[in-house]
Amino acid sequence: MSGDVKARRAYRAPRREEGAARTRAAVLASARRLFVDKGFRRTTVADIAAGAGVAVDTVYATVGRKPVLLREVVETALSGTDEVVPGPERDYVARLRAAGHAADMLAIYAGAVGAIHPRLGPVFLALRDAAVQDPACAALWAEIAQRRAANMRLLALDLRATGELRTDLDDDAVADIIWSTNAVEYWLLLVQERGWTTERFVAHLTDLWCRMLLADPGTDRRES
């Protein structure tokens, strides 16, 4: 094979990958919009294809059937990217673990929650409604809840390692307190229902967690 042919193929591969990534992003954007606006049951794969400007077969080949589409929409909303990023690999987790002090860690996580929920909230409601009647969506709903609880247990361990948590709360209690108050439902109540700004919500979470979880929330340990 000549060097010119190899060079052409090497050049074409990135272009194909970029095109596939754009198609996938368009399909997921269309699915998100329709799931939020029409609901899971009333949205068809043909609707999603039309919204993305592609053929129905392209939707199946690029992402998959409707339950898979909803899963990808939820997962990318959590990740904040066009690709799924597992919780422990998201950028804020690295910053959190490098912070060193519990109050700083909680502030970083509260900021992450404040960034995630505006994009996750509408999708979360679509998933909640779909879970009532669709078994695959119900399984996804349960899986995300369980995964979130497990991740909060890991956060509790990281916080415990600072030596700054209340000793009368075990790690399960710490994880459950954060798990319940970082929920989309809590954000929806305060931001969507009561009109709080994201900034106020993030400040509230930080203050709430520090007051409830830290042994001495009034001490500024960042100067120690």
C-alpha positions in Angstrom: 0.0 0.0 0.0 1.4 3.3 -1.0 2.2 6.1 1.5 -0.4 8.4 -0.2 -3.2 5.9 0.3 -2.3 5.4 4.0 -2.2 9.2 4.5 -5.6 9.6 2.8 -7.1 6.9 5.1 -5.5 8.4 8.2 -7.0 11.8 7.2 -10.5 10.4 6.6 -10.8 8.5 9.8 -10.9 11.6 12.1 -13.4 13.3 9.8 -15.7 10.2 10.0 -15.3 10.2 13.8 -16.1 13.9 14.0 -19.2 13.4 11.8 -20.4 10.5 13.9 -19.9 12.5 17.0 -22.0 15.4 15.5 -24.7 13.0 14.5 -24.8 11.5 18.0 -25.0 14.9 19.6 -27.8 15.9 17.3 -29.8 12.8 18.1 -29.3 13.2 21.8 -30.3 16.9 21.6 -33.4 16.0 19.7 -34.3 13.2 22.1 -33.8 15.4 25.1 -36.0 18.2 23.7 -38.8 15.8 22.8 -38.7 13.7 26.0 -38.9 17.0 28.0 -41.6 18.6 25.9 -43.8 15.6 24.9 -42.8 12.9 27.4 -41.3 9.5 26.9 -44.4 7.6 25.8 -45.6 10.2 23.3 -42.2 10.6 21.7 -41.3 8.2 18.8 -38.0 7.3 17.4 -39.3 8.9 14.1 -39.8 12.1 16.0 -36.3 12.0 17.3 -34.9 11.3 13.9 -36.8 14.1 12.3 -35.7 16.5 15.0 -32.0 15.5 14.4 -32.4 15.6 10.6 -31.4 12.0 10.2 -33.0 8.7 9.2 -34.6 6.4 11.8 -32.0 3.7 11.1 -29.3 6.3 12.0 -30.9 6.8 15.4 -30.8 3.1 16.1 -27.2 2.7 14.8 -25.9 5.8 16.6 -27.5 5.4 20.0 -30.2 2.7 20.1 -33.9 2.2 21.0 -35.9 4.7 23.1 -35.0 3.4 26.6 -31.3 3.6 25.6 -31.8 7.1 24.2 -33.4 8.2 27.5 -30.5 6.6 29.5 -27.9 8.4 27.3 -29.8 11.7 27.7 -29.8 11.3 31.5 -26.2 10.2 31.7 -24.9 13.0 29.5 -27.0 15.5 31.6 -25.2 14.2 34.7 -21.8 14.3 32.9 -22.3 17.7 31.3 -20.7 16.4 28.1 -21.7 14.6 24.9 -20.2 11.4 26.3 -21.0 9.6 29.5 -18.4 10.3 32.3 -18.7 8.1 35.4 -19.1 10.0 38.6 -15.7 9.3 40.1 -14.0 10.5 36.9 -15.7 13.9 36.7 -13.5 17.0 37.0 -15.1 18.3 40.2 -14.3 15.0 42.0 -10.6 15.5 41.4 -10.8 19.1 42.7 -12.8 17.9 45.7 -10.3 15.2 46.7 -7.4 17.7 46.3 -9.1 20.3 48.6 -8.0 18.8 51.9 -10.5 20.4 54.2 -14.1 19.2 54.6 -15.7 22.7 54.3 -13.9 23.3 51.0 -14.9 19.8 49.7 -18.5 20.5 50.5 -18.4 23.9 48.8 -16.9 22.3 45.7 -19.6 19.6 45.6 -22.4 22.1 46.2 -21.2 24.1 43.2 -21.2 20.9 41.1 -24.7 20.1 42.2 -25.7 23.7 41.3 -24.2 23.2 37.8 -25.7 19.8 37.2 -29.3 20.2 38.2 -30.4 22.9 35.7 -29.6 20.6 32.9 -30.7 17.4 34.7 -33.9 18.7 36.3 -36.2 18.6 33.2 -34.7 15.2 32.1 -35.2 13.8 35.6 -38.9 14.7 35.5 -39.2 12.9 32.1 -37.5 9.8 33.5 -39.7 9.9 36.6 -42.8 9.9 34.6 -41.5 7.3 32.2 -40.6 5.0 35.1 -44.2 4.7 36.1 -45.1 2.6 33.0 -41.9 1.5 31.3 -39.9 -1.3 33.1 -36.6 -0.3 31.5 -37.1 3.3 32.6 -38.1 2.1 36.1 -34.9 0.1 36.3 -32.8 3.1 35.2 -34.5 5.3 37.8 -33.7 2.7 40.6 -30.1 2.3 39.2 -29.4 6.0 39.3 -30.7 6.3 42.9 -28.6 3.4 44.1 -25.5 4.6 42.3 -25.9 8.1 43.7 -26.2 6.6 47.2 -23.0 4.6 46.7 -21.2 7.7 45.5 -22.3 9.6 48.6 -20.8 6.8 50.7 -17.5 7.4 49.0 -17.8 11.1 49.6 -18.5 10.5 53.2 -15.3 8.4 53.5 -13.3 11.3 51.9 -14.8 13.7 54.3 -14.2 11.4 57.3 -10.5 11.3 56.3 -10.2 15.0 57.0 -11.0 14.4 60.7 -13.5 17.3 60.6 -16.8 15.5 60.6 -19.1 15.2 63.7 -18.2 12.0 65.6 -21.8 11.3 66.5 -22.7 10.8 62.8 -21.5 7.6 61.1 -20.6 7.5 57.5 -24.0 6.1 56.4 -25.8 9.0 58.1 -23.4 11.5 56.5 -24.0 9.9 53.1 -27.8 9.9 53.5 -27.9 13.5 54.5 -26.0 14.6 51.5 -27.9 12.2 49.2 -31.3 13.5 50.3 -30.4 17.2 50.0 -28.5 17.0 46.7 -31.5 15.3 45.0 -33.0 17.0 42.0 -36.3 17.0 43.9 -34.8 19.4 46.5 -33.5 21.6 43.8 -36.8 21.6 42.0 -38.6 22.7 45.2 -36.4 25.6 45.9 -35.3 26.8 42.5 -38.3 25.9 40.3 -41.1 26.2 42.8 -39.8 29.0 45.2 -37.7 30.9 42.7 -34.3 30.7 44.3 -31.3 31.5 42.2 -28.6 28.9 41.5 -26.2 31.0 43.5 -28.5 31.1 46.5 -29.1 27.4 46.3 -25.4 26.6 46.2 -24.7 28.8 49.1 -27.6 27.2 51.0 -26.3 23.7 50.4 -22.8 24.6 51.5 -24.0 26.2 54.7 -26.5 23.4 55.4 -23.9 20.7 55.0 -21.2 22.5 57.0 -23.6 23.1 59.8 -25.0 19.6 59.9 -21.9 17.6 59.2 -18.8 19.4 60.5 -17.7 19.1 64.1 -16.9 22.8 64.3 -18.4 24.6 61.3 -17.4 28.0 62.6 -13.7 27.3 62.4 -11.9 28.4 59.2 -9.5 25.6 58.8 -8.2 26.9 55.5 -5.7 29.0 57.4 -4.4 26.1 59.5 
